[in-house]
Amino acid sequence: MLTDRSKQVVRKEMTWAEKAYLPAIFSGMMITFSHIFKKKATIKYPEQKRPIAPIYRGQHVLKRDEAGAERCTACGLCAVACPAEAITMVAEERKKGEENLYREEKYASMYEINMLRCIFCGLCEEACPKEAIFLTDRLVPSTFERADFIYGKSKLVETIDNPIDVSVRQTQKVLEFKEDKKHKHNRTFLDKINTIIQRH
């Protein structure tokens, strides 16, 4: 609100110390000196690591089923759900003799995540109907080249001899649903073979 009130401004002459910024420098030095006796906020990473919450959303992993076949069917729901448009994939049909490699008739021949775009929201994990993609507690390592942040299947798919535990990210209801073999997508290649054997 505008008023007719006026205020007289007094121009005070600066002292020699103020002109030399001595009080400001001394005040800053005192703040810096006070931090010497405080607990340090920084740690020597990667030698030291802070504790990470079990539900921390870090680097992605493409899971395999119990038989070692890739769960991903390249349905594209994770890419559609991704708000950052960080996921791209190419779908191909499974060939005869590849039943032990890919769980369904369709699989992702190319699956890439741009880690520079990814905001680690976890929506891809929620959208996946096959329980194929999860966010882990692993940190994405830094690098100097932008191309190194494009993670393909070589970095995303877990190895058979070193599976990544994601049980903390699965609710009991999801685990019970996965065990229900009445649903076709829960049947592994070995389950399908056993069903054929039992019929004959």
C-alpha positions as CSV (number, residue, x, y, z in Angstrom):
1,M,0.0,0.0,0.0
2,L,1.4,3.4,-1.0
3,T,1.4,6.1,1.7
4,D,2.7,9.6,2.1
5,R,5.0,8.6,4.9
6,S,8.6,9.5,4.3
7,K,11.8,8.2,6.0
8,Q,15.0,10.1,6.3
9,V,18.0,8.1,5.1
10,V,21.2,8.8,6.9
11,R,24.4,8.1,4.9
12,K,26.8,6.8,7.5
13,E,30.5,7.1,6.6
14,M,32.2,3.6,6.6
15,T,35.1,3.1,8.9
16,W,38.5,2.0,7.7
17,A,37.9,-1.5,8.9
18,E,34.6,-1.7,7.1
19,K,36.2,-0.4,3.9
20,A,38.8,-3.2,4.2
21,Y,36.0,-5.8,4.8
22,L,37.7,-6.9,8.0
23,P,34.5,-7.5,10.1
24,A,33.0,-9.6,7.2
25,I,36.2,-11.6,6.7
26,F,36.5,-12.2,10.5
27,S,32.9,-13.3,10.7
28,G,33.4,-15.8,7.9
29,M,36.6,-17.1,9.4
30,M,34.7,-17.7,12.7
31,I,32.0,-19.7,10.9
32,T,34.7,-21.8,9.2
33,F,36.6,-22.3,12.4
34,S,33.5,-23.4,14.3
35,H,33.0,-26.3,11.8
36,I,36.4,-27.8,12.8
37,F,34.9,-29.2,16.0
38,K,31.7,-30.5,14.4
39,K,31.1,-34.0,13.1
40,K,32.0,-34.1,9.4
41,A,29.1,-34.6,7.0
42,T,31.2,-36.0,4.2
43,I,32.4,-39.6,4.0
44,K,35.2,-41.2,2.0
45,Y,33.1,-43.0,-0.7
46,P,33.5,-45.7,-2.0
47,E,35.7,-46.9,0.9
48,Q,33.0,-45.8,3.3
49,K,29.3,-46.3,2.6
50,R,26.3,-44.9,4.4
51,P,23.5,-47.4,5.3
52,I,20.9,-47.6,2.6
53,A,17.2,-48.2,3.3
54,P,16.0,-51.6,2.0
55,I,13.4,-49.9,-0.2
56,Y,15.9,-47.4,-1.7
57,R,15.3,-47.1,-5.5
58,G,18.6,-47.4,-7.2
59,Q,19.9,-49.2,-10.4
60,H,17.4,-51.4,-12.2
61,V,17.6,-55.1,-12.7
62,L,15.8,-57.4,-15.2
63,K,15.0,-60.6,-13.3
64,R,15.1,-64.2,-14.4
65,D,12.6,-66.9,-13.3
66,E,13.5,-69.9,-11.3
67,A,14.6,-71.8,-14.4
68,G,17.0,-69.0,-15.5
69,A,14.8,-67.6,-18.3
70,E,14.3,-63.9,-18.8
71,R,10.9,-62.7,-17.5
72,C,10.6,-59.7,-19.7
73,T,8.2,-60.1,-22.6
74,A,8.8,-56.6,-24.2
75,C,5.1,-55.7,-23.6
76,G,6.2,-52.0,-23.3
77,L,4.1,-51.2,-20.2
78,C,7.2,-50.0,-18.3
79,A,8.1,-47.7,-21.2
80,V,4.6,-46.2,-21.3
81,A,4.5,-45.7,-17.5
82,C,7.9,-44.0,-17.5
83,P,7.4,-40.2,-17.0
84,A,10.9,-39.4,-18.2
85,E,10.7,-41.6,-21.3
86,A,14.0,-43.3,-20.4
87,I,13.1,-46.8,-21.5
88,T,13.3,-48.1,-25.0
89,M,13.0,-51.7,-26.3
90,V,12.8,-53.9,-29.4
91,A,10.6,-57.0,-29.3
92,E,11.3,-60.2,-31.1
93,E,9.7,-63.6,-31.4
94,R,11.3,-66.5,-29.6
95,K,12.8,-69.1,-31.9
96,K,12.6,-72.8,-31.5
97,G,15.2,-74.1,-29.0
98,E,15.3,-70.8,-27.0
99,E,12.6,-71.8,-24.5
100,N,15.2,-72.0,-21.7
101,L,16.4,-68.4,-22.5
102,Y,13.1,-66.6,-22.7
103,R,10.0,-67.3,-20.6
104,E,7.4,-66.3,-23.2
105,E,7.0,-66.4,-27.0
106,K,8.0,-62.7,-27.2
107,Y,11.1,-61.2,-25.6
108,A,13.1,-58.0,-25.6
109,S,16.0,-58.4,-28.0
110,M,17.1,-54.8,-27.1
111,Y,16.2,-53.2,-23.8
112,E,17.8,-49.9,-22.8
113,I,17.4,-47.4,-19.9
114,N,18.9,-43.9,-20.1
115,M,20.1,-43.4,-16.6
116,L,20.6,-39.6,-17.2
117,R,16.9,-39.3,-17.9
118,C,15.6,-41.8,-15.3
119,I,14.2,-40.2,-12.1
120,F,14.1,-43.6,-10.2
121,C,10.3,-43.2,-9.5
122,G,9.6,-46.9,-9.6
123,L,6.6,-46.7,-11.9
124,C,8.2,-49.2,-14.3
125,E,8.4,-51.6,-11.5
126,E,4.7,-51.1,-10.7
127,A,3.6,-51.3,-14.3
128,C,5.4,-54.6,-15.1
129,P,2.9,-57.5,-15.2
130,K,5.6,-60.2,-15.3
131,E,7.6,-59.0,-12.2
132,A,10.5,-58.6,-14.6
133,I,12.0,-55.2,-13.7
134,F,12.9,-54.0,-10.2
135,L,14.9,-51.2,-8.7
136,T,17.7,-52.3,-6.4
137,D,19.7,-50.8,-3.6
138,R,22.7,-50.5,-5.9
139,L,24.1,-47.0,-6.8
140,V,24.6,-46.0,-10.4
141,P,28.3,-45.5,-10.8
142,S,29.5,-42.1,-12.2
143,T,31.4,-41.7,-15.4
144,F,32.6,-39.0,-17.7
145,E,30.9,-40.2,-21.0
146,R,27.2,-39.7,-21.6
147,A,27.1,-43.0,-23.7
148,D,28.1,-45.0,-20.6
149,F,24.8,-44.0,-18.9
150,I,22.8,-46.0,-21.5
151,Y,22.3,-49.3,-19.8
152,G,21.6,-52.3,-22.0
153,K,20.7,-55.9,-21.2
154,S,24.4,-56.6,-20.5
155,K,24.1,-54.4,-17.4
156,L,20.5,-54.9,-16.5
157,V,19.8,-58.6,-16.8
158,E,20.9,-60.5,-13.6
159,T,23.3,-63.4,-14.1
160,I,22.2,-66.9,-13.4
161,D,25.0,-67.6,-10.9
162,N,24.5,-64.2,-9.0
163,P,20.7,-63.5,-8.7
164,I,19.8,-60.2,-7.0
165,D,17.5,-60.4,-4.0
166,V,14.4,-58.1,-4.5
167,S,12.2,-59.8,-1.9
168,V,12.0,-56.6,0.2
169,R,10.3,-54.9,-2.7
170,Q,7.6,-57.6,-3.0
171,T,4.5,-57.7,-0.8
172,Q,3.2,-61.0,0.5
173,K,0.2,-60.6,-1.8
174,V,2.5,-60.4,-4.9
175,L,4.5,-63.4,-3.7
176,E,1.3,-65.5,-3.3
177,F,0.1,-64.5,-6.7
178,K,3.4,-65.5,-8.3
179,E,3.1,-69.0,-6.8
180,D,-0.3,-69.5,-8.3
181,K,0.3,-71.8,-11.3
182,K,-3.3,-71.4,-12.5
183,H,-2.1,-68.3,-14.3
184,K,-0.1,-69.1,-17.4
185,H,2.4,-66.3,-17.0
186,N,3.5,-67.8,-13.6
187,R,4.4,-71.1,-15.2
188,T,8.1,-71.6,-16.0
189,F,9.4,-73.7,-18.9
190,L,10.0,-76.6,-16.5
191,D,6.3,-76.3,-15.3
192,K,5.1,-76.5,-18.9
193,I,7.3,-79.6,-19.6
194,N,6.0,-81.3,-16.4
195,T,2.4,-80.6,-17.5
196,I,3.0,-82.2,-20.9
197,I,4.7,-85.3,-19.2
198,Q,1.7,-85.7,-16.8
199,R,-0.8,-85.6,-19.7
200,H,1.0,-88.5,-21.4
